[in-house]
């Protein structure tokens, strides 16, 4: 009788135990390669602060990740490093992403890292202290300092469209170096210029005037993107980076004063602003919208900078922010 009961119960016990065994396998046979280096290219700007905060708080180390943050002096140097395989991912923008993906499907965006918001714009059109430009209508025939074929020129064109001003009605002056652009504006040698924060705030402190910015339009945003083959080969590592980045942002947003020293140490905040410039809020669990990708792609196409536009699904991988 006992043998008969055992014979009948054995299949049932097997069914009950099997799912527990499978769960155990998924928990202990972790596919994450913790020895795999994760090399992320950054720029010395506000947008990079959550990465440095995560490093300072030991979040990468706590999760067993070998993250190497590489800081580049310019976006051009960063892009070259990515294309050469020296880094696996980078802090970038939609224009840089579109250019990188022109010839091959090289990168995918996995999250938004910073956005213009109610408290602070990201990039502004500034008039110098002695300029007679006081409103968008005054821009016609004026010189505007920019860096061509970049996020800076993209912002200028979007601002002109928003104000109903023909793009050909202003004179674009090529000044690729942002610090040089700021210095020429402040010295009165350039009437207007497109500048990012914190130089926008500094220009206003020195008598400049914001003519247009993206505080309401939310035009400005930066993104974290990885090489497509790195995402395919290491999806769990990418997932962990996204989660850690959001944790770091939550820490900053909850206690911004704890991290404001990173603005001067890592984001080149000018000394004159260190007492007054506050840490901006960062977005959590956010990715660019389809409309934002289309707008940037349309601009790249109109300028002849790309041959064709990639689909939203090709550009933005939403799996990591669900």
Secondary structure, 3 states (H helix, E strand, C coil): CHHHHHHHHHHHHHHHHHHHHHHHHHHHCCCCCCCCEEEEEEECCHHHHHHHHHHHCCHHHHCCCEEEEEEECCHHHHHHHHHCCCCCEEEECHHHHHHHCCCCCCEEEEEEEEECCCCCCCEEEEECCCCCCCCHHHHCCCEEEECCCCHHHHHHHHHHHHHCCCHHHCEEEECCCHHHHHHHHHCCCCCEEEEECCHHHHHHHCCCEEEEECCCCCCCEEEEEEEHHHHHHCHHHHHHHHHHHHHHHHHHHHCHHHHCHHHHHHCCCCHHHCCCCCCCCCCCCCCCCHHHHHHHHHHHHHCCCCCCCCCHHHHECHHHHC
